[in-house]
Amino acid sequence: MMSTDFHILHVDDSAFDRQLVRDALEQNGLRFKVTTAASREEFETQLLASSYDLVLTDFNILGFEGLQVIDAVHAQNPEVPVIVITGTGSEEVAVEAMKRGAADYVIKSPQHIRRLPLAIQAALERRWLHRQRLQSEQALRASEARLWAFAQALPDLAFILDEEVRFVQILSTHDHRLYDAGERMVGQLAEDVLPQPIAEKIRYTIQRTIETAQTQTVEYQLPLTSGLTWFEGRTSLMATRAEGKALVVLIVRDITEKKEAELKLRRERNLLRTLIDNVPDYIFVTDALGQFVASNTAHAAAASLTPPQLIGKTASEVFSADFAGQFHCDDLQIMTSGSVLINEERLITDGEGNQQSILMTKAPLRNESGEVIGLVGIARDITERLKAEKLRLELEKEQEVIALKERFIATATHDFRTPLAIIKMSANILETNFDHFSPTQRTAKLHQIGVQVNNIVQLLEDVLTMSKANAGKLDFQPEMVTLRSFCQQIWDNFLHLAENTHTMELVYACDMEQVVLDPNLVNYILVNLLSNAIKYSPMNGHVRFKVQQQGHELVFQISDNGIGIPIEDQPRLFEPFHRASNTRGIVGTGLGLSIVKSYVDAHHGRVEVESEEHKGSIFTVYLPLW
């Protein structure tokens, strides 16, 4: 602390004494700036002219006293410490000075003046500790206010129960729709106010919470005047006790809509499965070893099997060698290169020697790390169609097949999004049930599941977007947007996430207050490019976001000093599923930039990239001003 420069105001009418003080400070290697005042007028002038970290004052000054200096300094800023330097050293002087708020006093003699640096250090440290305490108190008050606001905003009904399963207190706000019913339960045992089966469930959950000190979950259906309502209760053990009895917090949430959604989801999944199984196309999924992990009825029937019988087998085990061999090269190419095979026509020979024309689509299946772990295939026998139709009819049919496949992919992607979200929710519930794992292990496992689910959900969202883009069905809804606040909101989110890991710079150089654009599409464009800039930059890397107007175009520019893009990858940068060769090991789907390009195209704009490997990248988006 003493190595830092600090500013001292020294009030003393004796030049000799002022030099004595300066010598004492300099001999101790202090870094300081001293402003002197030899009279009352000079003191009052200097006090108003600048701010000071510390004030040194003689007790007796020509025309006024050091006690007046203390009063004047503290009237302007009570936090500034004042040290009295006295030539008398009497107890009365010390007591009077300390009563008036002096931080310390030092006798003005060559022997005692050497204590001055220590006195200064102690005074400044006390001032620093006082500031820290005030900041901590302010932060605590703010934290308590936030917590209270959070509790008030919760839609849940919360209780405190004791180990006898007696409702001790209700925590929710008065405007909760079930507050009145909950208030009537206070002081009652669970079996006195709830149906017996439900009370037994809650009693068991409370006992398990007390025994294990772990959060427990219980679901039950309660008849209310409005009908049957599903509730989920989560319990946690409190550290405090009431009359020697353990206390448990029970948070109750209405999950009727979730239960109804689950039922609807099961129906929709059955409907989707029925649709897939009745589609004449061959639909299948294989793993990295070529084993089938999913198949529809038509595909399994081609091998004279049912889907369950086909799972776990390879093509060479269920089809003829010639039949399986014709597809081996395609599969190998997709697995090694990650490329996509779309609507490729293949001529095969079945087991009876008949030739068939197959329209084949295959795409790599990737894990959350971007590694290819299998492939997804859709095939259709087009033999009869090729024989019966003319070229025009064949082209029309091909378009119908493509449209059917795109509709299937879009439907499957949409319907799988909700199951994946429920998987994540289930994973959170499972967190409390793996008793043979330590809490750390359970949390780590469940966190991994959550990360994978998030990645898969994002992948499906991106696939759905690409499907819409390919079909020319992007939901483009331009509107008037306040540009500065729109950009600032996006930037603030990233600043909060990356300000401790990267150097973040926003340059806003646009005079236009409002512009017409689709806020959802542009939000995705900017979020994707900023996310990439942070993700592909090193720790403490520099990310810059610039907004400006060039002629009749609005320009967004995101630059970084990250890993850059190899020159050979740049021509394919905006292709679906393509990722640069130097991104291995970095999580990504390869769809983000392709979607960015589609959204820019929807605005009739353009996106350009300048990049050099190991030096960074600059992405510039140009959108026409309407």
Secondary structure, DSSP 8 states (H G I E B T S, - for coil): -TTS-EEEEEE-S-HHHHHHHHHHHHHTT--EEEEEE-SHHHHHHHHHH---SEEEEESEETTEEHHHHHHHHHHH-TTS-EEEEESS--HHHHHHHHHTT-SEEEE-STTTGGGHHHHHHHHHHHHHHHHHHHHHHHHHHHHHHHHHHHHHH--SEEEEEETT-BEEEE-S-TTSTTHHHHHHHTTSBHHHHS-HHHHHHHHHHHHHHHHH-S-EEEEEEEEETTEEEEEEEEEEEEEEEETTEEEEEEEEEE-HHHHHHHHHHHHHHHHHHHHHHHSSSEEEEEETTSBEEEE-HHHHHTTT--HHHHTT-BHHHHS-HHHHHHHHHHHHHHHHH---EEEEEEEEE-TTS-EEEEEEEEEEEE-TTS-EEEEEEEEEE-HHHHHH--HHHHHHHHHHHHHHHHHHHHHHHHHHHHHHHHHHHHHHHHTTT-TTS-HHHHHHHHHHHHHHHHHHHHHHHHHHHHHHHHTT------EEEEHHHHHHHHHHHHHHHHTTTSEEEEEEE---SEEEE-HHHHHHHHHHHHHHHHHTS-TT-EEEEEEEEETTEEEEEEEE-SS---TTTGGGTTSTT---GGGTTS---S-HHHHHHHHHHHTT-EEEEEEETTTEEEEEEEEE--
